[in-house]
Amino acid sequence: MRDIKTFARAFLIVLGAVSLSWVGFAVPPFGMAATKNEVTARLLADDRFKPGALRESLAVFTGRAKWFPEYSKITRAEALMKIRIAEESIRSIDLQEAGTEKVHAKASILSSLASNPGDAYLWLALYSTQLLSEGFDPEAISYLDTSYFLGPMEGWIAIRRNRLALAAFPMLDESLQAKVVSEFCALVSSEFIDAAVFNFVGVGWQQRNRLLQGISQIHILPRTLFAKRLANEAVSISIPGVSIDERFWR
């Protein structure tokens, strides 16, 4: 009987040790997943972070092994954080630091794309980061084209992508220009009016005739909303099929 009790006590001790080992192994990834999801969501929503907060969060992810749960999502979160850090460093007076952060961001994006090759947003981010770090070149255009190929109708990407693409519009080939115009029309048609107006009167102003020709084919209601917002912004321009009258200022 004593041997049985001794064995049972030893078994419970071993079982307890194994259980504690599992908790020690499992908790960090689960906790990290929660942090990853929160940070990723806030970055994609363009939320602001306290100074230094992103670098602290980044330290949680850096160096994680490839066998960790959700490794590809962890590398994506890491890339998004480094992109934001690089963007914010551009405002810094320390040009060397800004240059270093841009290089780090590009390397992190490439690393994430190795496990997330179908991520349209990361291809757009690679295009943007390439412009920041090395300037405009044909290779950068291929990244933009890949983003359109992988995510042609993703509204939350389109809001960012359309602005960047219109800024480079004259340097794009005809096929890619057509995608940019179609995307702009989709923004208006989906009633992302604020984003469409911002792009139109800003980087898209030189292409206004082609953009107006494009939206002439969409439904009259979003076209009217677009015209009304332009009128409220004191932008005097004729929108195809829309008559401007006193209703626009009500």
Order of alpha helices (4+ residues) and beta strands (2+ residues): alpha-alpha-alpha-alpha-alpha-alpha-alpha-alpha-alpha-alpha-alpha
